[in-house]
């Protein structure tokens, strides 16, 4: 079944998410519906040699070649052999279309990002963990998987590349205070390392929009906004407060709306781009384009100094 995006796209800035619940070995997991193209009955998969062990192979529905990830195998399930009743969740993010094998699809729940908690270190496993959040969906606890991390681990060449920074050549150090909201431990480290190498060393990293917003409010109360934050970079999907809600709060505030804000997310589709524009984002970039992010930061900060 196809997922009709125009019907489930939420009103901009409401801090809500549509979670598609699915099971593997009877355990409930979730994915942001914004990443999902369709649910399919599984089809025969052609094996591809010299790939990650979780890469099952490829198939070609409607003349499009799609890679299949065996999610039970990736998650370490003892019985991960393909089954007749399995389903494919076909996703699109980071400009890639990938199918994930799952056992069942339960349905879709609309919840607030405040109903999603960041798992503590005993569960998340830090950079090694694959849970980006634990969602309360009705009476059930649902583990939201970090699909970006899964793909970055299986195919590192599709994630943030430090070589893009190297190609920019020598750069001056820039001490402008930059606030960054990113919930993935792995991507947060990669972004910090790349921006630091590009000369941006005054970085404040936050695991969600709520914590970044609280620090901006504190600066506002003290009258030190312009000294404390020169530019904001935010992901979209994060526990507690998503990037769209954060953008709305900043751009609707007369004392804060002058702060340049970049949405840096794997979810930048045409629909999402319209949302970001409505909310007042200054730029919207698709991960993992870290070189473009640096160039846009340079331009927006130069424009702010001139203004």
N, C-alpha and C positions, 0 to 999 in steps of 0.2 A: 504494500500500500504506500502511496506517496504521501508525504507530509505536506499539507497545504500551508506554506509559510505565511501567506497573506492573512490567513484566518487566525494564526496563533501568535503573530508578532504583537507584542504587548505595547501598550501606550508608553511613550518614551519617558524614562526617568522615574518610573513607579517603583523601582527596586524589586521587581518580580522576575521570576524565571519559570519556564516550562521545563519540567524534568521528565524525560522518558525513562520509565523503570523497566529493567530487564533482569533476567536471572541467569546465573551460571552455577550449576550444582546446587540449585535451590536458594542461593544467596542473592539478595536484592542489590543491584547496582543501578546507577543513574548516569544519564548524559543530558546535557543541555540540548533541547529540541532545536535550537538555532544551529546546531552542528549537523542535524540529521536531514538527509535528502529523502530517504524512503526506507521502508522495511520490505525485505524480499524473502521469499522461500529460497532456500539454498539451491545453488546450481553446481554442476561439476566444476572442479577447480583444477587448472593445469599447474603441476608442480614446477617451480623455478629453482634451479640449483644455485648454490653459493649465496644464499640469503640467510637472514636471521631465522633461528629455529621456529619462531612464532609466525613467520610468513608462510602461509599455507600455499600460496601461489597466486594465480590470476584467473579471472573469468571475463567474459566479454558480452555483457547484456547491451542490447541496442547499439552495437558497434562501438562501444566505449570499453577499453581495457581497464579493469579495476583490480588493484591488489587486495588480497584477502588476508586479514590477520586473524589467526586462531586465538581469540581472547582467552578461552579456557586454558590453552597451553601457555600463553604469556603469563597468566595469573598463577601458574603452577598447579593446576588441578591434576589429580592422579588419572582421571579418565577424560582425556581431551580429544579422543578420536571423534571425527565428524559423525554426526547422527542424522538420521533421515528427517527428524522433526526440527532440526536446528533452523535458525533464521539468520539472515544477514542484515545488520544495521549499516546502511550505506551513508557515509558521512562526507561532509565537505568543510574543511577548514584549512588555514594556511595555504589556500589555493590548491589543495590536493583532494582528490576523491578516493576514499578508502572504505572497504567493507570490513566489518568486524563480525565474526561468527559468535553467536550467543545461543543459549538454549531456549529461552522463551522471552517474549515481550509482554509486559504486564499492562502498561497503559501510560497515560500522561497525567501529571499533577502540576497545577499552578501553585507555587508557593512564593513567599517572600525570601529574599536573600538573607534576612535576619533569622530565618529558620534553618540556615545552613551554618554549621559550626566547623571551624578548622580543627581537624583531628590533632590530638596532642602527639608528642614525639614518640610515645610508646606504640602508637598506631600508625602514624604517617611514615615513620622511618626516615625523616629528613629528605635529603635528595634522592634516597633510594626508594622512598615510598611512592605509591601510585594513587593514593586517596587524596583528592584535593579538598574534600569536604564531606561532612556527615549531615544528611538532610532529614528533617522530620516531615514525612509525607503521611498525613493522617496518623494512624497508629504505628506506622512502620518507620524504621531507621534505614535509610538508603545511602550506600556509599557512592559518592560522586567520584568517578574516576578521572584522573588527569590524562586525557587522551593526547594532549600535546607532548607530555613527557614520554608516553608510550611510543609515539612516532619518533621523537628525538632519540630515544634509545635504540629503536629498531633501525632507523635510518638517520644517523647523525648529520649527514650532509644536507638534510632538509631543515635543520634548525639554525639558530644564530651562528654565523660564521665570523670568527675573528679576522679572517683574511680580508673581509670588506673594510675593516678599519685600517689594516696594513696598506691597502691600496690607496688610502687617502693621503699617505705620506706623513711627514713630520707635522705635528700640530702643537700650537701653543696651549698652555694650561689655562683652563677656564674655571674660575672659582664661583661662578654663578650658582646659587643654591637651587638644586633641582629636587623636587619631590616626585617619587615614583611609587605607584601602587601596582603590585603584581603578586598574586597569591601562590604561584608555582615556585617552590624552593629552588628547583633547578634553573628555571628561566630567570628568576630574580638574580641569581648569582651570575648567570651568563650575561644579562643586561648590564649589571654593575661592572663586571670585568671589561666588557666592550666599551662602555662609556668612559670608564676610567682610562683605558688605553687611548681613547680619543681626546683626552685632556679634561674631561668633566669629572673632577675629583670631589666636588662638594655635593654628594648624593645622599638623600635620605630615603631609605627603602621602607615601604609599608606593605603588610600582607593582605590588606583589603582597603576599600575606599573609605570605610568608616574611620579607621585609625588615621589615615591621611587627613580626612575632613576635620577630625578633632584637633589636629595640630594646626591646621589653617585657622580654625576658630580661635585657638589660643593666641595665635599671632594677631588676629583681628582685635581681640580684647586688649592686647598689649599695645596696639597701634604700631606693630612692627612687620606688617605683611610684606612690604616691599623689600625689607632687609632679609626676611626669612625665606621667602620663596619667589624665585624668578620665573619658574616654569613648572608645569605639572605634566607628567606622562602617566597614563593610566590604562590598564587592561580593562576589558568589559566584564567578564564573568569572574566574580570574586565573592567569597562568603561575606555575610553581614551587610555590605553595601557594594553594588556593582558600579562599573565605570560610568554608565549612563546616568545613574542617580547622582554620582559625584559631580559629573559635568554639569548637570542641571543646578545643583546647589551652588556651585561656584559661579556659573554664568548668570544665575538669577539674582546674585547679590551685587548691589551697586558698588560696594567697596572691594569686591574681589574679581569682578568680571574682566578686568583688564589683564589678569594673569593669563599668559598663553597656555593653552591646554591641548595636548596631543593624545588622541586615543590610539593605542598601539596594541592591536588584538588580532588573533587568528580568525575572528568572526566578521571581518570587514567585507560584507557583501553589498550589493546595491541597496537592499532594504535597510541594512544596518547603517550604511553611509547616510541615507536620508535621515535616519534617527539622529545620528551624531550632528548633522547640520542643523536640524531643528533645535537641538539642545545648545548649540553655540560652540561646539568644538572647533578649534582653530585649524587642526589638521587631523586626518585619520589615516593610519598606515597599517598595512598588513604584516604581521610577523611572518617570517623572521628577518625582515628587511632592515637590519641594524644600521647599515651604511646610510640609507635614506633617512632613518630616524636622526642620526647625527647631523646630516645636512639640514634637515628641517629645524632641528633645535638651534643650529647656528643662525639660520635665517630669522627665526622668530625672536631670538634673544638680541640679534643685531637691530631688528626693527623696534624692539622695546627700548633699547638704548637711544636710538635716534628720536623716538617719540617723546 
